[in-house]
Amino acid sequence: MKIKALLSTVLCIITLTAMAQAPVEVKGLLKKKRSSAVKLFKVKYGKSIEIANASPSANNQFGFLFYPEYEGLYVIGTGNENSPNDNYKFYFKGGEQLSISLLDSSYVLTGKLNSKENVVLTQWHDLTFPLEQKAINFMKVQSTFVDYFPQQEEIVAKSKTFLNGKSTGNAKFDRQIKDIMALDLASYATNFLNTPRSAHPSVEEYSNFYSSLKAVDFAKTTDKVYNYPWGYRTLSGIISVNMRQDGKAYKRGVEGVDIFASYLPNDTLKGDLALENAAGYKAIGDYQTLMAKYDKYVITKAQKERSSNIMNPLLTYKPGTDAYEFSYADNNGKMHSMKDFKGKVVLVDTWATWCGPCKAEIPFLKKLEEEMKGTDVQIISLSTDAEKDKEKWLKMIKDENLGGLQLFAGGPANEFSKYYKINTIPRFLVFDKQGKIVTVDSPRPSQPELKALLQKTLAN
């Protein structure tokens, strides 16, 4: 992505990889008491991500010229990522002009060339503005449930007829606006309950709208959550309300994630939930415990990348650190995990049938196995062959009469290799009888130092 500022940073020109046929042009005036940079956000996976910012000129003008990479919601404002405070939603597909003035607590459209979609969004914003101020801008606008609940019920009632006569001619927007409205109302309702107030209602005092808020209605697919700037935040808020309605207490760790996940019918969103929690972990053990249960929900490429980004900074390979708790099948289909070998010194050989240096070590590995017979040493050969080469792996075990325990990890991108950052093979790793790391890059069987290391580890 290229970002270039022109005309004393009044106009920001952004070029995105996947370009629309025509650019969006935003012209604005910042009419706030305090001047600050105006930011442009895209929406990705239910969060807003800053893609550009513009510093207003001496006469408070700002602007953006960009090619949208998708048709849908974008956010413009002076607030922070993932917070609706001082940030406002607009709809772009390419070719629109948007003319706005940003005020201290709201915005107004100016000019006559604003799109029908953004006119409807602004009319909706104006209708729900009192709820937004009390729920989101609560530090400035003091409110309790006594005045908020009646106003919420009144606006919810008006929302049922809001779209009458407001077809924009854009079928995609006319469908999506319904989800936007529902998420806005849910965002305000849940944020109101989850922010500091001078008085808080009991569940029995909740107004009628809360009985209609069900996480399952927003989480059957990822679309509603992913296409909304504060989708994940809002979904979490709904789950919190549902938990109170069901009398469920908050819990820490995996137990808390389990409770939240029970409200999600969508596996991808369960993966997002686990990763969101894992992002706050400080110890690799906590991450391993959580992902042992939730890694099966880490499905998409983006989730897998995020998982690696969370895990890698937590990794330590110091002697005495807990080993990665793998679980793989052997050549007979029986599952084995690291915990099965407590009480034994474990030597793991990561290899593949196509790897010449790996095969060169096989005679030395067989000799080492014979020399270690009768001791508490368990040799594990972990194949990183691709799934398509599994039969080749099975044939080689039989033809070469391979010993030890033969496990199939399923490709070079398997979790064991990612965890230990194994980019080249063969690689040999040694673990002690307590399942702790001795070394994650030991000598090879062809080197006498490996046998000496195993004997030393046995004696400890």
C-alpha positions as CSV (number, residue, x, y, z in Angstrom):
1,M,0.0,0.0,0.0
2,K,1.3,3.4,-0.9
3,I,0.3,6.5,1.0
4,K,1.3,10.0,-0.2
5,A,0.4,13.3,1.2
6,L,-0.2,16.3,-1.1
7,L,-1.0,20.0,-0.7
8,S,0.4,20.4,2.9
9,T,-1.2,17.0,3.8
10,V,-4.7,18.4,3.1
11,L,-5.3,15.5,0.6
12,C,-4.1,12.0,1.2
13,I,-3.9,9.7,-1.8
14,I,-3.9,6.0,-1.2
15,T,-3.3,3.3,-3.7
16,L,-4.5,-0.2,-2.6
17,T,-3.5,-3.5,-4.2
18,A,-7.0,-4.4,-5.4
19,M,-8.3,-1.2,-7.0
20,A,-11.8,-0.2,-7.8
21,Q,-12.5,1.3,-11.2
22,A,-12.8,4.8,-9.8
23,P,-11.4,6.4,-6.7
24,V,-13.3,7.8,-3.7
25,E,-12.8,11.4,-3.0
26,V,-13.3,12.7,0.6
27,K,-13.3,16.4,1.3
28,G,-13.7,17.5,4.9
29,L,-13.6,20.3,7.4
30,L,-12.5,19.6,11.0
31,K,-14.7,21.8,13.2
32,K,-13.5,20.5,16.6
33,K,-12.2,22.6,19.5
34,R,-9.0,20.6,19.4
35,S,-7.2,20.0,16.1
36,S,-5.9,16.4,15.4
37,A,-5.1,14.1,12.6
38,V,-8.1,12.7,10.7
39,K,-7.8,9.0,10.0
40,L,-9.2,6.6,7.4
41,F,-9.8,3.0,8.4
42,K,-10.7,-0.1,6.5
43,V,-12.7,-3.0,8.1
44,K,-11.1,-6.4,8.4
45,Y,-12.2,-9.4,10.4
46,G,-14.6,-7.2,12.5
47,K,-12.0,-4.6,13.4
48,S,-11.0,-1.2,12.0
49,I,-7.5,-0.9,10.7
50,E,-5.9,2.5,10.0
51,I,-4.8,2.9,6.3
52,A,-4.1,6.6,6.2
53,N,-4.2,9.9,8.1
54,A,-4.3,13.5,7.1
55,S,-3.3,16.6,9.1
56,P,-5.8,19.4,8.5
57,S,-4.5,22.6,6.8
58,A,-4.4,26.0,8.4
59,N,-8.1,26.5,7.5
60,N,-8.9,23.0,8.9
61,Q,-9.5,21.3,5.6
62,F,-8.5,17.6,5.1
63,G,-9.1,15.1,2.4
64,F,-8.5,11.6,1.1
65,L,-8.4,10.2,-2.4
66,F,-8.2,6.4,-2.5
67,Y,-9.3,3.3,-4.4
68,P,-11.3,1.1,-2.1
69,E,-10.1,-2.5,-2.0
70,Y,-13.7,-3.8,-1.3
71,E,-17.3,-2.5,-1.4
72,G,-18.5,-1.9,2.1
73,L,-18.0,0.1,5.2
74,Y,-15.0,2.3,5.9
75,V,-14.4,4.6,8.9
76,I,-13.3,8.2,9.1
77,G,-12.7,10.1,12.3
78,T,-10.2,11.3,14.9
79,G,-10.6,8.3,17.3
80,N,-8.5,5.2,17.8
81,E,-8.7,1.8,16.0
82,N,-11.5,-0.5,17.3
83,S,-13.3,2.3,19.1
84,P,-16.4,3.9,17.8
85,N,-15.8,7.1,19.8
86,D,-15.2,10.0,17.4
87,N,-15.2,7.6,14.4
88,Y,-18.0,7.4,11.8
89,K,-19.0,4.8,9.3
90,F,-19.3,5.4,5.5
91,Y,-20.0,3.1,2.6
92,F,-17.8,3.1,-0.5
93,K,-17.6,1.0,-3.6
94,G,-15.5,3.4,-5.8
95,G,-16.4,6.6,-7.6
96,E,-18.1,8.3,-4.7
97,Q,-17.6,11.8,-3.4
98,L,-18.0,12.4,0.3
99,S,-18.1,15.9,1.8
100,I,-18.3,16.2,5.6
101,S,-17.7,18.3,8.6
102,L,-16.4,16.6,11.7
103,L,-17.8,18.2,14.8
104,D,-16.9,17.8,18.5
105,S,-19.3,14.9,19.0
106,S,-20.7,14.1,15.6
107,Y,-20.5,14.9,11.9
108,V,-22.7,16.4,9.2
109,L,-22.8,15.9,5.4
110,T,-22.1,19.0,3.3
111,G,-22.5,19.6,-0.4
112,K,-24.9,17.9,-2.8
113,L,-22.8,15.1,-4.2
114,N,-22.9,12.6,-1.3
115,S,-24.0,9.1,-2.3
116,K,-27.4,7.7,-1.5
117,E,-25.8,5.1,0.7
118,N,-24.0,7.7,2.8
119,V,-27.1,9.8,3.1
120,V,-29.0,6.8,4.5
121,L,-26.1,6.0,6.9
122,T,-26.1,9.6,8.1
123,Q,-29.9,9.6,8.6
124,W,-29.5,6.4,10.7
125,H,-26.7,8.0,12.6
126,D,-28.8,11.0,13.4
127,L,-31.6,8.8,14.6
128,T,-29.4,6.8,17.0
129,F,-27.2,9.7,18.0
130,P,-28.7,10.0,21.5
131,L,-27.9,6.4,22.2
132,E,-24.4,6.7,20.8
133,Q,-23.6,9.6,23.0
134,K,-24.9,8.0,26.2
135,A,-23.4,4.6,25.4
136,I,-20.1,5.5,23.7
137,N,-19.3,9.0,24.7
138,F,-20.3,8.3,28.3
139,M,-17.5,10.3,29.9
140,K,-19.0,13.5,28.5
141,V,-22.7,12.5,28.6
142,Q,-23.7,11.2,31.9
143,S,-26.6,8.7,31.9
144,T,-28.1,5.8,33.8
145,F,-30.5,3.1,32.8
146,V,-33.4,5.1,34.2
147,D,-33.2,7.6,31.2
148,Y,-31.4,5.4,28.7
149,F,-33.7,2.4,28.6
150,P,-36.8,4.3,27.6
151,Q,-35.0,6.2,24.9
152,Q,-33.5,2.9,23.6
153,E,-36.9,1.3,23.4
154,E,-38.3,4.4,21.5
155,I,-35.4,4.4,19.0
156,V,-35.6,0.6,18.5
157,A,-39.3,1.0,17.7
158,K,-38.5,3.7,15.2
159,S,-35.8,1.5,13.6
160,K,-38.5,-1.0,12.5
161,T,-39.8,1.5,9.9
162,F,-36.6,3.5,9.3
163,L,-35.9,1.9,5.9
164,N,-39.3,2.5,4.5
165,G,-38.9,4.4,1.2
166,K,-35.1,4.5,1.6
167,S,-34.0,2.1,-1.2
168,T,-30.7,3.3,-2.6
169,G,-30.7,1.2,-5.8
170,N,-27.6,-0.6,-4.5
171,A,-28.9,-4.1,-3.7
172,K,-25.8,-5.0,-1.7
173,F,-26.0,-2.0,0.5
174,D,-29.8,-2.3,0.9
175,R,-29.2,-5.8,2.3
176,Q,-26.2,-4.8,4.5
177,I,-27.8,-1.8,6.1
178,K,-30.1,-4.1,8.0
179,D,-27.1,-5.8,9.6
180,I,-25.4,-2.5,10.2
181,M,-28.5,-1.2,12.1
182,A,-28.8,-4.3,14.2
183,L,-25.1,-4.2,15.1
184,D,-25.3,-0.5,15.9
185,L,-28.2,-1.0,18.3
186,A,-26.4,-4.0,19.9
187,S,-23.2,-2.0,20.2
188,Y,-24.9,0.8,22.0
189,A,-27.0,-1.5,24.2
190,T,-24.1,-3.6,25.3
191,N,-21.6,-0.8,25.6
192,F,-24.0,1.0,27.9
193,L,-24.1,-2.0,30.3
194,N,-20.4,-2.5,30.2
195,T,-19.2,1.0,31.0
196,P,-19.0,2.8,34.3
197,R,-22.3,4.3,35.6
198,S,-23.5,5.9,38.8
199,A,-26.2,3.2,38.9
200,H,-26.4,-0.2,37.2
201,P,-29.6,-2.3,36.6
202,S,-30.1,-5.8,37.6
203,V,-30.9,-8.3,34.9
204,E,-34.5,-8.1,35.9
205,E,-34.5,-4.4,35.2
206,Y,-33.2,-4.7,31.6
207,S,-35.5,-3.2,29.1
208,N,-37.3,-5.4,26.5
209,F,-34.7,-4.9,23.7
210,Y,-32.1,-7.0,25.6
211,S,-34.3,-10.1,25.5
212,S,-33.9,-10.0,21.7
213,L,-30.1,-9.8,21.8
214,K,-28.7,-13.3,21.1
215,A,-25.1,-13.9,20.1
216,V,-26.2,-16.8,18.0
217,D,-28.2,-14.4,15.7
218,F,-25.0,-12.5,14.9
219,A,-22.6,-15.4,14.8
220,K,-24.1,-18.0,12.5
221,T,-21.6,-16.9,9.8
222,T,-18.6,-14.6,10.0
223,D,-20.1,-12.0,7.6
224,K,-22.0,-9.8,10.0
225,V,-19.2,-9.6,12.5
226,Y,-16.4,-9.3,9.9
227,N,-18.0,-6.6,7.9
228,Y,-18.7,-4.3,10.8
229,P,-15.9,-2.0,12.1
230,W,-16.4,-3.0,15.7
231,G,-17.8,-6.5,15.0
232,Y,-15.7,-8.5,17.4
233,R,-16.1,-6.0,20.2
234,T,-19.9,-6.0,19.8
235,L,-20.2,-9.7,19.6
236,S,-18.2,-10.0,22.9
237,G,-20.5,-7.5,24.5
238,I,-23.6,-9.5,23.4
239,I,-22.1,-12.7,24.9
240,S,-21.4,-10.9,28.1
241,V,-25.0,-9.8,28.3
242,N,-26.3,-13.3,27.4
243,M,-24.1,-14.7,30.2
244,R,-25.7,-12.4,32.8
245,Q,-29.1,-13.3,31.5
246,D,-28.2,-17.0,31.9
247,G,-26.7,-16.5,35.3
248,K,-23.2,-17.6,34.2
249,A,-20.2,-16.2,36.1
250,Y,-17.0,-14.9,34.4
251,K,-14.1,-17.3,34.6
252,R,-10.4,-17.0,33.7
253,G,-8.3,-19.1,31.4
254,V,-9.6,-21.9,29.3
255,E,-12.8,-22.3,31.4
256,G,-13.7,-18.7,30.6
257,V,-13.1,-19.2,26.9
258,D,-15.2,-22.4,27.0
259,I,-18.1,-20.4,28.4
260,F,-17.8,-17.7,25.7
261,A,-17.4,-20.3,22.9
262,S,-20.6,-22.0,24.0
263,Y,-22.5,-19.0,22.6
264,L,-20.8,-19.3,19.2
265,P,-22.2,-21.7,16.6
266,N,-19.5,-20.7,14.1
267,D,-16.1,-22.5,14.3
268,T,-14.1,-19.7,12.7
269,L,-15.4,-17.3,15.3
270,K,-14.4,-19.7,18.0
271,G,-10.9,-19.6,16.6
272,D,-11.0,-15.8,16.7
273,L,-12.2,-15.9,20.3
274,A,-9.3,-18.2,21.3
275,L,-6.7,-16.0,19.5
276,E,-8.1,-12.9,21.1
277,N,-7.6,-14.4,24.5
278,A,-4.2,-15.9,23.6
279,A,-3.0,-12.4,22.6
280,G,-2.9,-11.4,26.2
281,Y,-0.9,-14.4,27.4
282,K,2.6,-14.0,28.9
283,A,3.6,-17.6,29.1
284,I,3.9,-20.3,26.4
285,G,2.4,-22.9,28.8
286,D,-0.9,-20.9,28.9
287,Y,-0.9,-20.7,25.2
288,Q,-0.3,-24.4,24.7
289,T,-3.1,-25.3,27.2
290,L,-5.6,-23.1,25.3
291,M,-4.6,-24.1,21.8
292,A,-4.5,-27.8,22.7
293,K,-8.3,-27.4,22.8
294,Y,-8.9,-24.6,20.3
295,D,-6.3,-25.1,17.6
296,K,-8.8,-27.1,15.6
297,Y,-10.8,-23.9,15.2
298,V,-7.9,-21.9,13.9
299,I,-8.9,-22.5,10.3
300,T,-8.2,-19.6,8.0
301,K,-4.8,-18.5,6.7
302,A,-5.1,-15.2,8.6
303,Q,-5.9,-17.1,11.8
304,K,-2.9,-19.4,11.4
305,E,-0.6,-16.4,10.8
306,R,-2.0,-14.6,13.8
307,S,-1.5,-17.8,15.9
308,S,2.2,-17.9,14.9
309,N,2.6,-14.2,15.6
310,I,1.2,-14.7,19.1
311,M,3.1,-17.9,19.8
312,N,6.6,-17.0,18.5
313,P,7.4,-14.2,21.0
314,L,6.4,-16.6,23.9
315,L,8.7,-19.3,22.7
316,T,11.8,-20.1,24.8
317,Y,14.0,-23.1,24.1
318,K,16.1,-22.9,27.2
319,P,17.0,-26.2,28.9
320,G,14.3,-27.0,31.4
321,T,11.5,-25.4,29.4
322,D,8.4,-27.6,28.9
323,A,8.4,-29.5,25.6
324,Y,5.7,-28.9,22.9
325,E,2.8,-31.2,23.6
326,F,2.4,-32.8,20.1
327,S,-0.1,-35.5,19.1
328,Y,0.6,-37.6,16.0
329,A,-0.3,-41.0,14.7
330,D,2.2,-43.8,14.1
331,N,2.4,-46.0,11.0
332,N,-0.3,-48.3,12.5
333,G,-2.6,-45.3,13.2
334,K,-2.2,-45.2,16.9
335,M,-1.9,-41.7,18.4
336,H,1.1,-40.7,20.5
337,S,1.8,-37.5,22.4
338,M,4.8,-36.1,24.3
339,K,3.1,-36.8,27.7
340,D,3.2,-40.5,26.9
341,F,6.9,-40.6,27.3
342,K,7.3,-39.1,30.8
343,G,10.1,-41.1,32.5
344,K,12.1,-41.5,29.3
345,V,14.7,-39.5,27.6
346,V,13.3,-38.7,24.2
347,L,15.3,-38.1,21.0
348,V,13.1,-36.7,18.1
349,D,14.4,-37.0,14.6
350,T,12.5,-34.7,12.1
351,W,13.0,-36.0,8.6
352,A,11.3,-36.8,5.3
353,T,11.6,-39.5,2.7
354,W,12.8,-37.1,0.0
355,C,15.6,-35.7,2.2
356,G,19.1,-37.0,1.3
357,P,20.9,-35.9,4.5
358,C,18.1,-37.4,6.5
359,K,18.5,-40.8,4.9
360,A,22.3,-40.6,5.3
361,E,21.7,-40.5,9.1
362,I,19.5,-43.7,9.1
363,P,22.4,-46.2,9.5
364,F,23.8,-44.2,12.4
365,L,20.4,-43.8,14.0
366,K,19.9,-47.6,13.8
367,K,23.3,-48.2,15.5
368,L,22.5,-45.6,18.2
369,E,19.1,-47.4,18.8
370,E,20.9,-50.7,19.2
371,E,23.4,-49.2,21.7
372,M,20.7,-47.6,23.7
373,K,18.6,-50.7,23.9
374,G,17.6,-51.5,27.5
375,T,17.8,-47.9,28.6
376,D,15.1,-45.4,29.1
377,V,15.7,-43.7,25.7
378,Q,12.8,-43.4,23.3
379,I,13.7,-42.6,19.7
380,I,11.0,-40.9,17.7
381,S,11.3,-40.4,13.9
382,L,8.8,-37.6,13.0
383,S,8.1,-37.5,9.3
384,T,7.4,-34.1,7.7
385,D,6.4,-35.6,4.4
386,A,3.3,-34.1,2.7
387,E,0.0,-36.0,3.0
388,K,0.3,-37.1,-0.6
389,D,3.5,-38.9,0.2
390,K,2.2,-40.9,3.2
391,E,2.2,-44.2,1.3
392,K,5.8,-43.5,0.3
393,W,6.6,-43.0,4.0
394,L,4.9,-46.3,5.0
395,K,6.7,-48.2,2.2
396,M,10.1,-46.8,3.3
397,I,9.5,-47.9,6.9
398,K,8.8,-51.4,5.7
399,D,11.6,-51.6,3.1
400,E,14.3,-50.0,5.3
401,N,13.1,-51.8,8.4
402,L,13.1,-48.5,10.3
403,G,13.1,-48.8,14.1
404,G,12.1,-46.5,16.9
405,L,8.7,-45.0,16.9
406,Q,7.6,-43.7,13.5
407,L,5.2,-40.8,13.6
408,F,3.6,-38.8,10.7
409,A,3.3,-35.0,11.2
410,G,1.8,-34.3,7.8
411,G,3.8,-31.8,5.9
412,P,6.7,-29.3,6.5
413,A,4.2,-26.8,8.0
414,N,3.2,-29.1,10.8
415,E,2.8,-27.6,14.3
416,F,5.9,-29.3,15.7
417,S,8.1,-27.8,13.0
418,K,6.5,-24.4,13.4
419,Y,6.8,-24.4,17.1
420,Y,10.5,-25.2,17.0
421,K,11.1,-23.2,13.8
422,I,12.5,-26.2,11.9
423,N,13.2,-24.9,8.5
424,T,15.9,-27.4,7.5
425,I,16.0,-31.2,8.1
426,P,17.3,-33.4,9.5
427,R,17.0,-31.8,12.9
428,F,17.4,-33.7,16.2
429,L,15.9,-32.7,19.5
430,V,16.5,-34.1,23.0
431,F,14.1,-34.0,26.0
432,D,14.6,-35.3,29.5
433,K,12.6,-37.7,31.6
434,Q,10.4,-34.9,32.9
435,G,9.4,-33.7,29.4
436,K,11.7,-30.7,29.6
437,I,13.9,-29.4,26.8
438,V,17.6,-30.5,26.8
439,T,18.4,-29.1,23.4
440,V,16.3,-28.4,20.3
441,D,19.3,-28.7,18.0
442,S,21.4,-31.6,19.1
443,P,24.3,-33.3,17.4
444,R,23.3,-35.9,14.7
445,P,23.6,-39.7,15.2
446,S,26.7,-39.7,13.0
447,Q,28.4,-37.6,15.7
448,P,29.5,-39.3,18.9
449,E,28.5,-36.3,20.9
450,L,24.8,-37.3,20.6
451,K,25.3,-40.6,22.4
452,A,27.3,-38.9,25.1
453,L,24.5,-36.3,25.5
454,L,21.8,-39.1,25.8
455,Q,23.9,-40.9,28.4
456,K,24.4,-37.7,30.4
457,T,20.7,-37.0,30.3
458,L,19.9,-40.5,31.5
459,A,22.2,-40.1,34.5
460,N,20.5,-36.8,35.6
